[in-house]
Amino acid sequence: MSSLTLSVLLALVSAVAYAAAAIVQERVAAAADGPRYAPLRRPAWWGAVLLNGLGAALHVAALAYGPLSLVQPLGALTIVFALPMAALFVGRRVGRTAWRGALMATAGLAGLLSLTGGPGSHPLSDTDRQLLAVVTFGAVALLFVLAHLVGRSALRSVILATAAGASFGIASVFTKAVAEEWTPDAPLAEWTSLLILSALAITGLLLSQASYRGAGLAAPLATLTVVNPVIAAAVGLTLFGESFRYGAAGTVAALICGAVAAGGLVQLTVDRLARPEDSPAVSSAVSSARGGASDVDAAGPQIGQGVDVGPVPGTRAHLEVEVRSRTVAGRS
């Protein structure tokens, strides 16, 4: 097996691992019991953490065997893998609009990443790193506050996913900086950057977990998948001295790809906001109409209970009765 083939295989398996982690995180969030950000008592969540770690390790290994221009776009396949995997394993199906948005986001991101990372990179100074860390944590804090001011759960989740993507993206920047300057002779010389990197990675993990609550899988995952490398690429272009490939033509193509990716995210978000059937009341009604057991059915009178029927106070233009559950003494 050639090194290029191995790199592609590792990158694809990495995307599958990330997709599986996202599905597990979404299922933990859908259970809605326990903390929103760190459900430490849920074994499934720790499984998602391990899958994320495995995906990161495989991605780094893929970069060791193949070029960045090939490995990074393959990482954008995470959302494409996640949707059929979710439908297959947990019955989480998506409509045509979500699929179209996911494919647009993936194609735009893959094209953007394939055009980013030209020659001319230079290391970050200590001042640049400190400034970058302060700006990042400040931006993430603002997004966090904004998310809690938004009423719609889907929009709130997209904002949290954006904050998570920004955290992961800047963590990638610090990972690159540490990897370029780390030496065996002074293993702790980069301890400040390692500390910031760890804080960003943990912040991203907790925010990504919260982003899946009440928003399903597609929109938060696509947002996270796009924002993460785009933020890292933007920092590379501004601070590392990198550039788009192919000069002016590459820059125009990158802008088009970015617009396509953004359009896909907008479609996913709008699709989620336009689905009222996700609300608890409507879900119960739909479940009852389909003959399934709902929470309302479960709370109704059971065998061994009587039913009190009494008049409803006030004048009504039509007949109404009030039904109350009452346990009948002496019955089992």
Secondary structure, DSSP 8 states (H G I E B T S, - for coil): --HHHHHHHHHHHHHHHHHHHHHHHHHHHHH--S-SS--TT-HHHHHHHHHHHHHHHHHHHHHHHS-HHHHHHHHTTHHHHHHHHHHHHS-----HHHHHHHHHHHHHHHHHHHHB--S------HHHHHHHHHHHHHHHHHHHHHHHH---HHHHHHHHHHHHHHHHHHHHHHHHHHHHH-BTTBTTTTHHHHHHHHHHHHHHHHHHHHHTTTT-SHHHHHHHHHHHHHHHHHHHHHTS---BTTHHHHHHHHHHHHHHHHHHHHHHHHHHHT-GGGSHHHHHHHHHHTT---HHHHTS--TTEEEEEE--SS--SS---EEEEEE-TT--
